């Protein structure tokens, strides 16, 4: 599988830490085009992770794409929505999960 995620800062992605991201599935087909899900994940740039895990393309909130992919392992599905108030800071809400 291949995913993309927007992060507040690219430095948010740290190896060895469990983080919560909103993942967008990049599989071809109309059924996944707009589907995003919230998950607790682990990311890595180690060659074994890049070879055996799913691929993650990271983007900053202003659309800067990290030129190198990350390996990502989904540890826990947290659903399709994030608890919180509408129009609030999504990154603060994700940090509480």
N, CA, C and O atoms as CSV, one atom per row, in Angstrom:
chain,resi,resn,atom,element,x,y,z
A,1,UNK,N,N,0.856,-1.184,0.000
A,1,UNK,CA,C,0.000,0.000,0.000
A,1,UNK,C,C,0.893,1.235,0.000
A,1,UNK,O,O,2.046,1.202,0.428
A,2,UNK,N,N,0.326,2.300,-0.486
A,2,UNK,CA,C,1.038,3.567,-0.533
A,2,UNK,C,C,0.098,4.645,0.002
A,2,UNK,O,O,-1.072,4.713,-0.373
A,3,UNK,N,N,0.634,5.483,0.885
A,3,UNK,CA,C,-0.159,6.518,1.546
A,3,UNK,C,C,0.495,7.879,1.404
A,3,UNK,O,O,1.676,7.998,1.077
A,4,UNK,N,N,-0.307,8.901,1.659
A,4,UNK,CA,C,0.225,10.253,1.840
A,4,UNK,C,C,-0.353,10.807,3.130
A,4,UNK,O,O,-1.440,10.417,3.558
A,5,UNK,N,N,0.389,11.723,3.746
A,5,UNK,CA,C,-0.081,12.371,4.971
A,5,UNK,C,C,0.441,13.790,4.997
A,5,UNK,O,O,1.564,14.059,4.570
A,6,UNK,N,N,-0.381,14.701,5.504
A,6,UNK,CA,C,0.057,16.072,5.747
A,6,UNK,C,C,0.430,16.178,7.215
A,6,UNK,O,O,-0.318,15.733,8.086
A,7,UNK,N,N,1.573,16.761,7.488
A,7,UNK,CA,C,2.036,16.967,8.860
A,7,UNK,C,C,2.313,18.444,9.058
A,7,UNK,O,O,2.647,19.153,8.108
A,8,UNK,N,N,2.175,18.905,10.287
A,8,UNK,CA,C,2.394,20.327,10.561
A,8,UNK,C,C,3.828,20.715,10.211
A,8,UNK,O,O,4.066,21.748,9.585
A,9,UNK,N,N,4.765,19.889,10.616
A,9,UNK,CA,C,6.180,20.086,10.299
A,9,UNK,C,C,6.751,18.725,9.916
A,9,UNK,O,O,6.433,17.725,10.558
A,10,UNK,N,N,7.576,18.671,8.894
A,10,UNK,CA,C,8.162,17.397,8.484
A,10,UNK,C,C,9.009,16.782,9.589
A,10,UNK,O,O,9.193,15.566,9.628
A,11,UNK,N,N,9.530,17.626,10.494
A,11,UNK,CA,C,10.328,17.093,11.606
A,11,UNK,C,C,9.456,16.329,12.617
A,11,UNK,O,O,9.978,15.681,13.525
A,12,UNK,N,N,8.132,16.408,12.456
A,12,UNK,CA,C,7.213,15.646,13.301
A,12,UNK,C,C,7.429,14.145,13.124
A,12,UNK,O,O,7.204,13.364,14.049
A,13,UNK,N,N,7.861,13.753,11.940
A,13,UNK,CA,C,8.079,12.337,11.649
A,13,UNK,C,C,9.408,11.916,12.263
A,13,UNK,O,O,10.475,12.325,11.805
A,14,UNK,N,N,9.329,11.096,13.299
A,14,UNK,CA,C,10.523,10.628,13.989
A,14,UNK,C,C,10.515,9.111,14.044
A,14,UNK,O,O,9.496,8.487,14.339
A,15,UNK,N,N,11.665,8.535,13.756
A,15,UNK,CA,C,11.783,7.079,13.840
A,15,UNK,C,C,11.724,6.640,15.295
A,15,UNK,O,O,12.219,7.328,16.187
A,16,UNK,N,N,11.111,5.483,15.521
A,16,UNK,CA,C,11.059,4.906,16.854
A,16,UNK,C,C,9.952,5.443,17.742
A,16,UNK,O,O,9.827,5.010,18.888
A,17,UNK,N,N,9.145,6.372,17.249
A,17,UNK,CA,C,8.035,6.906,18.035
A,17,UNK,C,C,6.720,6.528,17.374
A,17,UNK,O,O,6.628,6.443,16.149
A,18,UNK,N,N,5.713,6.305,18.192
A,18,UNK,CA,C,4.361,6.075,17.685
A,18,UNK,C,C,3.695,7.437,17.540
A,18,UNK,O,O,3.651,8.221,18.488
A,19,UNK,N,N,3.180,7.709,16.352
A,19,UNK,CA,C,2.528,8.989,16.102
A,19,UNK,C,C,1.169,8.749,15.472
A,19,UNK,O,O,0.909,7.680,14.921
A,20,UNK,N,N,0.309,9.745,15.554
A,20,UNK,CA,C,-1.018,9.658,14.953
A,20,UNK,C,C,-1.018,10.521,13.696
A,20,UNK,O,O,-0.670,11.702,13.734
A,21,UNK,N,N,-1.416,9.907,12.581
A,21,UNK,CA,C,-1.489,10.608,11.302
A,21,UNK,C,C,-2.837,10.347,10.647
A,21,UNK,O,O,-3.487,9.336,10.912
A,22,UNK,N,N,-3.240,11.257,9.803
A,22,UNK,CA,C,-4.370,11.022,8.917
A,22,UNK,C,C,-3.787,10.568,7.595
A,22,UNK,O,O,-3.112,11.335,6.908
A,23,UNK,N,N,-4.047,9.324,7.241
A,23,UNK,CA,C,-3.477,8.714,6.043
A,23,UNK,C,C,-4.488,8.751,4.908
A,23,UNK,O,O,-5.664,8.437,5.091
A,24,UNK,N,N,-4.015,9.136,3.747
A,24,UNK,CA,C,-4.838,9.078,2.536
A,24,UNK,C,C,-4.273,7.966,1.655
A,24,UNK,O,O,-3.092,7.974,1.307
A,25,UNK,N,N,-5.120,7.021,1.303
A,25,UNK,CA,C,-4.733,5.868,0.492
A,25,UNK,C,C,-4.498,6.318,-0.952
A,25,UNK,O,O,-5.357,6.967,-1.550
A,26,UNK,N,N,-3.340,5.972,-1.507
A,26,UNK,CA,C,-3.022,6.356,-2.876
A,26,UNK,C,C,-3.237,5.219,-3.880
A,26,UNK,O,O,-2.784,5.308,-5.021
A,27,UNK,N,N,-3.918,4.164,-3.465
A,27,UNK,CA,C,-4.203,3.062,-4.384
A,27,UNK,C,C,-5.061,3.573,-5.534
A,27,UNK,O,O,-5.942,4.410,-5.332
A,28,UNK,N,N,-4.806,3.071,-6.736
A,28,UNK,CA,C,-5.629,3.516,-7.864
A,28,UNK,C,C,-7.082,3.096,-7.698
A,28,UNK,O,O,-7.378,2.065,-7.094
A,29,UNK,N,N,-7.975,3.902,-8.237
A,29,UNK,CA,C,-9.397,3.573,-8.198
A,29,UNK,C,C,-10.209,4.638,-7.496
A,29,UNK,O,O,-9.725,5.310,-6.585
A,30,UNK,N,N,-11.426,4.782,-7.923
A,30,UNK,CA,C,-12.316,5.814,-7.379
A,30,UNK,C,C,-12.713,5.539,-5.937
A,30,UNK,O,O,-13.007,6.477,-5.196
A,31,UNK,N,N,-12.728,4.275,-5.520
A,31,UNK,CA,C,-13.205,3.933,-4.183
A,31,UNK,C,C,-12.309,4.471,-3.068
A,31,UNK,O,O,-12.770,4.625,-1.937
A,32,UNK,N,N,-11.059,4.755,-3.355
A,32,UNK,CA,C,-10.154,5.241,-2.310
A,32,UNK,C,C,-9.725,6.684,-2.515
A,32,UNK,O,O,-8.986,7.224,-1.692
A,33,UNK,N,N,-10.163,7.313,-3.578
A,33,UNK,CA,C,-9.648,8.630,-3.946
A,33,UNK,C,C,-9.782,9.667,-2.838
A,33,UNK,O,O,-8.863,10.459,-2.632
A,34,UNK,N,N,-10.879,9.685,-2.135
A,34,UNK,CA,C,-11.098,10.699,-1.117
A,34,UNK,C,C,-11.133,10.138,0.297
A,34,UNK,O,O,-11.413,10.875,1.242
A,35,UNK,N,N,-10.855,8.858,0.460
A,35,UNK,CA,C,-10.931,8.230,1.771
A,35,UNK,C,C,-9.662,8.498,2.574
A,35,UNK,O,O,-8.558,8.207,2.113
A,36,UNK,N,N,-9.816,9.038,3.742
A,36,UNK,CA,C,-8.709,9.252,4.665
A,36,UNK,C,C,-9.079,8.577,5.975
A,36,UNK,O,O,-10.252,8.517,6.343
A,37,UNK,N,N,-8.081,8.074,6.670
A,37,UNK,CA,C,-8.344,7.424,7.954
A,37,UNK,C,C,-7.286,7.846,8.948
A,37,UNK,O,O,-6.156,8.163,8.579
A,38,UNK,N,N,-7.661,7.848,10.197
A,38,UNK,CA,C,-6.760,8.236,11.279
A,38,UNK,C,C,-6.178,6.951,11.858
A,38,UNK,O,O,-6.902,5.995,12.136
A,39,UNK,N,N,-4.857,6.948,12.034
A,39,UNK,CA,C,-4.208,5.736,12.535
A,39,UNK,C,C,-2.986,6.095,13.376
A,39,UNK,O,O,-2.334,7.118,13.166
A,40,UNK,N,N,-2.704,5.220,14.330
A,40,UNK,CA,C,-1.451,5.315,15.086
A,40,UNK,C,C,-0.436,4.505,14.288
A,40,UNK,O,O,-0.666,3.336,13.979
A,41,UNK,N,N,0.693,5.138,13.956
A,41,UNK,CA,C,1.664,4.510,13.064
A,41,UNK,C,C,3.077,4.622,13.619
A,41,UNK,O,O,3.351,5.378,14.551
A,42,UNK,N,N,3.946,3.854,13.019
A,42,UNK,CA,C,5.379,3.974,13.246
A,42,UNK,C,C,5.986,4.246,11.876
A,42,UNK,O,O,5.588,3.630,10.888
A,43,UNK,N,N,6.948,5.165,11.809
A,43,UNK,CA,C,7.598,5.488,10.543
A,43,UNK,C,C,9.092,5.235,10.643
A,43,UNK,O,O,9.680,5.277,11.724
A,44,UNK,N,N,9.691,4.971,9.488
A,44,UNK,CA,C,11.129,4.716,9.463
A,44,UNK,C,C,11.673,4.973,8.076
A,44,UNK,O,O,10.962,4.852,7.078
A,45,UNK,N,N,12.949,5.332,8.029
A,45,UNK,CA,C,13.649,5.482,6.756
A,45,UNK,C,C,14.700,4.384,6.591
A,45,UNK,O,O,15.485,4.409,5.644
A,46,UNK,N,N,14.712,3.433,7.505
A,46,UNK,CA,C,15.684,2.340,7.403
A,46,UNK,C,C,15.360,1.501,6.165
A,46,UNK,O,O,14.190,1.325,5.826
A,47,UNK,N,N,16.388,0.984,5.490
A,47,UNK,CA,C,16.150,0.206,4.266
A,47,UNK,C,C,15.207,-0.981,4.455
A,47,UNK,O,O,14.399,-1.271,3.572
A,48,UNK,N,N,15.299,-1.673,5.598
A,48,UNK,CA,C,14.411,-2.821,5.814
A,48,UNK,C,C,12.957,-2.385,5.967
A,48,UNK,O,O,12.048,-3.110,5.561
A,49,UNK,N,N,12.730,-1.209,6.548
A,49,UNK,CA,C,11.360,-0.689,6.660
A,49,UNK,C,C,10.852,-0.268,5.287
A,49,UNK,O,O,9.702,-0.536,4.940
A,50,UNK,N,N,11.697,0.382,4.512
A,50,UNK,CA,C,11.278,0.803,3.178
A,50,UNK,C,C,10.976,-0.394,2.281
A,50,UNK,O,O,10.142,-0.300,1.380
A,51,UNK,N,N,11.647,-1.509,2.521
A,51,UNK,CA,C,11.430,-2.707,1.704
A,51,UNK,C,C,10.215,-3.510,2.160
A,51,UNK,O,O,9.528,-4.105,1.330
A,52,UNK,N,N,9.936,-3.538,3.473
A,52,UNK,CA,C,8.894,-4.423,3.981
A,52,UNK,C,C,7.620,-3.748,4.448
A,52,UNK,O,O,6.598,-4.420,4.582
A,53,UNK,N,N,7.638,-2.459,4.699
A,53,UNK,CA,C,6.465,-1.752,5.185
A,53,UNK,C,C,5.751,-1.077,4.023
A,53,UNK,O,O,6.207,-1.133,2.882
A,54,UNK,N,N,4.634,-0.442,4.324
A,54,UNK,CA,C,3.954,0.373,3.324
A,54,UNK,C,C,4.757,1.646,3.104
A,54,UNK,O,O,5.608,2.002,3.919
A,55,UNK,N,N,4.480,2.331,1.995
A,55,UNK,CA,C,5.202,3.560,1.651
A,55,UNK,C,C,4.367,4.776,2.045
A,55,UNK,O,O,3.155,4.803,1.831
A,56,UNK,N,N,5.023,5.778,2.619
A,56,UNK,CA,C,4.360,7.018,3.025
A,56,UNK,C,C,5.053,8.205,2.377
A,56,UNK,O,O,6.271,8.356,2.471
A,57,UNK,N,N,4.263,9.047,1.717
A,57,UNK,CA,C,4.758,10.316,1.186
A,57,UNK,C,C,4.256,11.408,2.119
A,57,UNK,O,O,3.052,11.543,2.335
A,58,UNK,N,N,5.179,12.186,2.671
A,58,UNK,CA,C,4.828,13.224,3.645
A,58,UNK,C,C,4.824,14.597,2.980
A,58,UNK,O,O,5.700,14.926,2.181
A,59,UNK,N,N,3.814,15.384,3.332
A,59,UNK,CA,C,3.677,16.748,2.842
A,59,UNK,C,C,3.522,17.684,4.032
A,59,UNK,O,O,2.873,17.339,5.019
A,60,UNK,N,N,4.119,18.867,3.938
A,60,UNK,CA,C,3.897,19.885,4.968
A,60,UNK,C,C,2.524,20.511,4.721
A,60,UNK,O,O,1.902,20.258,3.689
A,61,UNK,N,N,2.056,21.324,5.662
A,61,UNK,CA,C,0.730,21.930,5.512
A,61,UNK,C,C,0.662,22.894,4.339
A,61,UNK,O,O,-0.424,23.184,3.838
A,62,UNK,N,N,1.812,23.396,3.894
A,62,UNK,CA,C,1.812,24.298,2.740
A,62,UNK,C,C,2.108,23.554,1.440
A,62,UNK,O,O,2.285,24.178,0.394
A,63,UNK,N,N,2.163,22.212,1.501
A,63,UNK,CA,C,2.293,21.415,0.297
A,63,UNK,C,C,3.699,21.018,-0.095
A,63,UNK,O,O,3.889,20.438,-1.164
A,64,UNK,N,N,4.708,21.313,0.745
A,64,UNK,CA,C,6.072,20.881,0.443
A,64,UNK,C,C,6.156,19.370,0.605
A,64,UNK,O,O,5.840,18.838,1.669
A,65,UNK,N,N,6.580,18.682,-0.443
A,65,UNK,CA,C,6.664,17.227,-0.405
A,65,UNK,C,C,8.072,16.806,0.000
A,65,UNK,O,O,9.058,17.236,-0.599
A,66,UNK,N,N,8.152,15.965,1.018
A,66,UNK,CA,C,9.435,15.370,1.395
A,66,UNK,C,C,9.891,14.552,0.191
A,66,UNK,O,O,9.142,13.689,-0.266
A,67,UNK,N,N,11.089,14.789,-0.338
A,67,UNK,CA,C,11.492,14.111,-1.570
A,67,UNK,C,C,11.727,12.610,-1.421
A,67,UNK,O,O,11.698,11.886,-2.417
A,68,UNK,N,N,11.956,12.135,-0.218
A,68,UNK,CA,C,12.192,10.712,0.007
A,68,UNK,C,C,11.010,10.105,0.748
A,68,UNK,O,O,10.461,10.727,1.657
A,69,UNK,N,N,10.614,8.892,0.367
A,69,UNK,CA,C,9.487,8.253,1.066
A,69,UNK,C,C,9.903,7.723,2.428
A,69,UNK,O,O,11.085,7.523,2.705
A,70,UNK,N,N,8.923,7.504,3.254
A,70,UNK,CA,C,9.093,6.867,4.555
A,70,UNK,C,C,8.473,5.477,4.478
A,70,UNK,O,O,7.560,5.249,3.684
A,71,UNK,N,N,8.953,4.561,5.284
A,71,UNK,CA,C,8.247,3.312,5.514
A,71,UNK,C,C,7.255,3.570,6.629
A,71,UNK,O,O,7.582,4.256,7.598
A,72,UNK,N,N,6.049,3.035,6.513
A,72,UNK,CA,C,5.038,3.254,7.543
A,72,UNK,C,C,4.377,1.920,7.889
A,72,UNK,O,O,4.057,1.116,7.014
A,73,UNK,N,N,4.182,1.710,9.194
A,73,UNK,CA,C,3.483,0.523,9.685
A,73,UNK,C,C,2.297,0.997,10.508
A,73,UNK,O,O,2.467,1.705,11.500
A,74,UNK,N,N,1.103,0.610,10.099
A,74,UNK,CA,C,-0.111,0.979,10.829
A,74,UNK,C,C,-0.220,0.062,12.043
A,74,UNK,O,O,-0.319,-1.158,11.905
A,75,UNK,N,N,-0.201,0.661,13.229
A,75,UNK,CA,C,-0.275,-0.090,14.473
A,75,UNK,C,C,-1.699,-0.219,14.985
A,75,UNK,O,O,-2.077,-1.236,15.565
A,76,UNK,N,N,-2.491,0.841,14.759
A,76,UNK,CA,C,-3.863,0.856,15.283
A,76,UNK,C,C,-4.716,1.791,14.442
A,76,UNK,O,O,-4.336,2.935,14.191
A,77,UNK,N,N,-5.858,1.307,14.012
A,77,UNK,CA,C,-6.834,2.135,13.300
A,77,UNK,C,C,-7.631,2.925,14.329
A,77,UNK,O,O,-8.157,2.347,15.280
A,78,UNK,N,N,-7.725,4.236,14.149
A,78,UNK,CA,C,-8.451,5.071,15.101
A,78,UNK,C,C,-9.760,5.602,14.526
A,78,UNK,O,O,-10.469,6.352,15.197
A,79,UNK,N,N,-10.087,5.225,13.305
A,79,UNK,CA,C,-11.359,5.619,12.723
A,79,UNK,C,C,-11.216,6.603,11.583
A,79,UNK,O,O,-10.117,6.884,11.106
A,80,UNK,N,N,-12.361,7.119,11.160
A,80,UNK,CA,C,-12.375,8.051,10.041
A,80,UNK,C,C,-12.454,9.503,10.485
A,80,UNK,O,O,-12.238,10.407,9.678
A,81,UNK,N,N,-12.758,9.740,11.744
A,81,UNK,CA,C,-12.900,11.111,12.232
A,81,UNK,C,C,-12.011,11.335,13.448
A,81,UNK,O,O,-11.548,10.393,14.091
A,82,UNK,N,N,-11.789,12.607,13.738
A,82,UNK,CA,C,-10.992,13.012,14.894
A,82,UNK,C,C,-11.902,13.773,15.835
A,82,UNK,O,O,-12.564,14.723,15.419
A,83,UNK,N,N,-11.950,13.364,17.123
A,83,UNK,CA,C,-12.785,14.108,18.056
A,83,UNK,C,C,-12.256,15.534,18.230
A,83,UNK,O,O,-11.044,15.746,18.283
A,84,UNK,N,N,-13.134,16.475,18.316
A,84,UNK,CA,C,-12.727,17.866,18.504
A,84,UNK,C,C,-13.780,18.812,17.977
A,84,UNK,O,O,-14.850,18.393,17.538
A,85,UNK,N,N,-13.463,20.104,18.025
A,85,UNK,CA,C,-14.382,21.127,17.558
A,85,UNK,C,C,-14.105,21.433,16.086
A,85,UNK,O,O,-12.950,21.429,15.660
A,86,UNK,N,N,-15.152,21.696,15.311
A,86,UNK,CA,C,-14.931,22.089,13.917
A,86,UNK,C,C,-14.074,23.349,13.831
A,86,UNK,O,O,-14.174,24.240,14.675
A,87,UNK,N,N,-13.243,23.411,12.815
A,87,UNK,CA,C,-12.374,24.547,12.532
A,87,UNK,C,C,-11.332,24.786,13.622
A,87,UNK,O,O,-10.789,25.885,13.738
A,88,UNK,N,N,-11.057,23.763,14.413
A,88,UNK,CA,C,-10.024,23.840,15.432
A,88,UNK,C,C,-8.724,23.330,14.809
A,88,UNK,O,O,-8.733,22.847,13.677
A,89,UNK,N,N,-7.630,23.429,15.521
A,89,UNK,CA,C,-6.342,22.957,15.032
A,89,UNK,C,C,-6.331,21.430,15.011
A,89,UNK,O,O,-6.321,20.793,16.064
A,90,UNK,N,N,-6.331,20.851,13.828
A,90,UNK,CA,C,-6.376,19.388,13.699
A,90,UNK,C,C,-5.159,18.731,14.331
A,90,UNK,O,O,-5.266,17.621,14.854
A,91,UNK,N,N,-4.011,19.385,14.297
A,91,UNK,CA,C,-2.795,18.788,14.824
A,91,UNK,C,C,-2.828,18.703,16.339
A,91,UNK,O,O,-2.263,17.774,16.916
A,92,UNK,N,N,-3.476,19.648,16.988
A,92,UNK,CA,C,-3.661,19.554,18.439
A,92,UNK,C,C,-4.599,18.402,18.776
A,92,UNK,O,O,-4.371,17.669,19.738
A,93,UNK,N,N,-5.645,18.245,17.988
A,93,UNK,CA,C,-6.596,17.153,18.208
A,93,UNK,C,C,-5.929,15.799,18.006
A,93,UNK,O,O,-6.163,14.873,18.783
A,94,UNK,N,N,-5.104,15.673,16.976
A,94,UNK,CA,C,-4.399,14.413,16.723
A,94,UNK,C,C,-3.418,14.098,17.850
A,94,UNK,O,O,-3.236,12.933,18.203
A,95,UNK,N,N,-2.798,15.106,18.406
A,95,UNK,CA,C,-1.826,14.890,19.494
A,95,UNK,C,C,-2.484,14.326,20.746
A,95,UNK,O,O,-1.818,13.676,21.551
A,96,UNK,N,N,-3.792,14.567,20.924
A,96,UNK,CA,C,-4.509,14.071,22.101
A,96,UNK,C,C,-4.898,12.605,21.984
A,96,UNK,O,O,-5.286,11.985,22.974
A,97,UNK,N,N,-4.797,12.046,20.786
A,97,UNK,CA,C,-5.199,10.637,20.581
A,97,UNK,C,C,-4.124,9.697,21.043
A,97,UNK,O,O,-4.286,8.480,20.949
